[in-house]
């Protein structure tokens, strides 16, 4: 899916930073009312892998594609750094948006 033009900084716009699975850091502005799906599309286009979760730094929460229709504002993601965690099982399943997960956790 196409992201469209990056919004200009101002009211209702936030900047997110993502740390990709390969260690690269990237940043982009998003409208606060944008769906989380836009962030997944952005990270997926830049990162290596299509099955992944996003993990916020603080408070630590894991976001899976199941929460993709929720807005950045409703998820409290303004100004956050998100970490791309590849789904090593490749089944596309992930934690619920509100679940607190540890990046790279083992069973």
C-alpha positions as a Markdown table, in Angstrom:
| # | Residue | x | y | z |
|---|---|---|---|---|
| 1 | Unk | 0.0 | 0.0 | 0.0 |
| 2 | Unk | 1.2 | 3.5 | -0.8 |
| 3 | Unk | 1.9 | 5.8 | 2.1 |
| 4 | Unk | 1.4 | 9.0 | 0.3 |
| 5 | Unk | 3.2 | 12.2 | 1.0 |
| 6 | Unk | 4.9 | 12.7 | 4.4 |
| 7 | Unk | 2.9 | 15.3 | 6.3 |
| 8 | Unk | 4.5 | 18.6 | 7.3 |
| 9 | Unk | 5.4 | 19.0 | 11.0 |
| 10 | Unk | 2.6 | 20.7 | 12.9 |
| 11 | Unk | -0.4 | 20.1 | 15.1 |
| 12 | Unk | -1.8 | 16.6 | 14.7 |
| 13 | Unk | 1.5 | 15.3 | 13.3 |
| 14 | Unk | 4.0 | 13.2 | 15.1 |
| 15 | Unk | 7.5 | 11.9 | 14.2 |
| 16 | Unk | 8.2 | 8.2 | 14.7 |
| 17 | Unk | 11.6 | 6.5 | 14.7 |
| 18 | Unk | 12.0 | 2.8 | 13.7 |
| 19 | Unk | 14.9 | 0.6 | 14.4 |
| 20 | Unk | 14.8 | -2.1 | 11.7 |
| 21 | Unk | 15.8 | -5.7 | 12.3 |
| 22 | Unk | 19.1 | -5.1 | 10.6 |
| 23 | Unk | 19.9 | -2.2 | 13.0 |
| 24 | Unk | 19.2 | 0.7 | 10.7 |
| 25 | Unk | 17.4 | 3.7 | 12.2 |
| 26 | Unk | 14.8 | 5.6 | 10.1 |
| 27 | Unk | 12.4 | 8.4 | 10.9 |
| 28 | Unk | 9.2 | 9.7 | 9.3 |
| 29 | Unk | 6.3 | 11.9 | 10.2 |
| 30 | Unk | 2.7 | 10.6 | 10.4 |
| 31 | Unk | -0.7 | 12.2 | 11.1 |
| 32 | Unk | -1.8 | 11.2 | 14.6 |
| 33 | Unk | -5.1 | 9.9 | 13.1 |
| 34 | Unk | -3.2 | 7.7 | 10.7 |
| 35 | Unk | -3.8 | 4.0 | 11.2 |
| 36 | Unk | -1.0 | 1.8 | 12.5 |
| 37 | Unk | -1.2 | 0.0 | 9.1 |
| 38 | Unk | 0.7 | 3.0 | 7.6 |
| 39 | Unk | 3.6 | 2.4 | 10.0 |
| 40 | Unk | 3.6 | -1.3 | 9.2 |
| 41 | Unk | 3.6 | -0.5 | 5.4 |
| 42 | Unk | 6.5 | 1.9 | 5.9 |
| 43 | Unk | 8.6 | -0.4 | 8.0 |
| 44 | Unk | 7.8 | -3.4 | 5.8 |
| 45 | Unk | 9.0 | -1.4 | 2.7 |
| 46 | Unk | 12.3 | -0.5 | 4.3 |
| 47 | Unk | 13.0 | -3.7 | 6.4 |
| 48 | Unk | 13.9 | -7.2 | 5.6 |
| 49 | Unk | 10.9 | -9.4 | 6.1 |
| 50 | Unk | 7.2 | -9.3 | 5.7 |
| 51 | Unk | 6.2 | -11.1 | 8.9 |
| 52 | Unk | 7.1 | -8.8 | 11.8 |
| 53 | Unk | 5.8 | -7.1 | 14.9 |
| 54 | Unk | 6.6 | -3.6 | 16.2 |
| 55 | Unk | 7.7 | -3.1 | 19.7 |
| 56 | Unk | 7.5 | 0.3 | 21.5 |
| 57 | Unk | 10.3 | 1.3 | 23.7 |
| 58 | Unk | 8.4 | 2.8 | 26.7 |
| 59 | Unk | 6.0 | 1.6 | 27.8 |
| 60 | Unk | 7.1 | -1.6 | 26.3 |
| 61 | Unk | 4.2 | -2.9 | 24.1 |
| 62 | Unk | 4.1 | -5.3 | 21.2 |
| 63 | Unk | 1.9 | -4.4 | 18.2 |
| 64 | Unk | 0.9 | -7.0 | 15.6 |
| 65 | Unk | -0.9 | -6.5 | 12.3 |
| 66 | Unk | -4.1 | -7.3 | 14.1 |
| 67 | Unk | -4.1 | -3.7 | 15.5 |
| 68 | Unk | -3.4 | -2.1 | 12.2 |
| 69 | Unk | -6.7 | -0.3 | 12.0 |
| 70 | Unk | -6.2 | 1.6 | 15.3 |
| 71 | Unk | -4.9 | 5.2 | 15.1 |
| 72 | Unk | -1.5 | 6.2 | 16.3 |
| 73 | Unk | -3.2 | 8.6 | 18.7 |
| 74 | Unk | -5.5 | 5.9 | 20.2 |
| 75 | Unk | -2.4 | 3.6 | 20.7 |
| 76 | Unk | -0.4 | 6.4 | 22.3 |
| 77 | Unk | 2.4 | 6.2 | 19.7 |
| 78 | Unk | 3.2 | 9.9 | 19.3 |
| 79 | Unk | 7.0 | 10.5 | 19.3 |
| 80 | Unk | 7.8 | 6.8 | 19.9 |
| 81 | Unk | 10.7 | 4.7 | 18.8 |
| 82 | Unk | 9.5 | 1.4 | 17.5 |
| 83 | Unk | 11.6 | -1.7 | 17.0 |
| 84 | Unk | 11.0 | -4.2 | 14.2 |
| 85 | Unk | 10.9 | -7.8 | 15.5 |
| 86 | Unk | 10.8 | -10.4 | 12.8 |
| 87 | Unk | 8.3 | -13.2 | 13.2 |
| 88 | Unk | 10.8 | -16.1 | 13.2 |
| 89 | Unk | 8.0 | -18.7 | 12.9 |
| 90 | Unk | 6.8 | -17.1 | 9.7 |
| 91 | Unk | 3.2 | -17.7 | 10.5 |
| 92 | Unk | 2.2 | -14.1 | 10.7 |
| 93 | Unk | 0.7 | -14.5 | 14.2 |
| 94 | Unk | 1.6 | -12.0 | 16.8 |
| 95 | Unk | 0.7 | -10.6 | 20.2 |
| 96 | Unk | -2.3 | -8.5 | 20.7 |
| 97 | Unk | -1.8 | -4.8 | 20.5 |
| 98 | Unk | -2.2 | -4.3 | 24.2 |
| 99 | Unk | -0.1 | -7.3 | 25.2 |
| 100 | Unk | 3.2 | -6.5 | 26.9 |
| 101 | Unk | 5.9 | -8.6 | 25.2 |
| 102 | Unk | 9.6 | -8.8 | 25.5 |
| 103 | Unk | 11.5 | -8.3 | 22.2 |
| 104 | Unk | 13.3 | -11.5 | 21.2 |
| 105 | Unk | 11.7 | -13.4 | 24.1 |
| 106 | Unk | 11.9 | -17.2 | 24.1 |
| 107 | Unk | 9.5 | -19.9 | 25.1 |
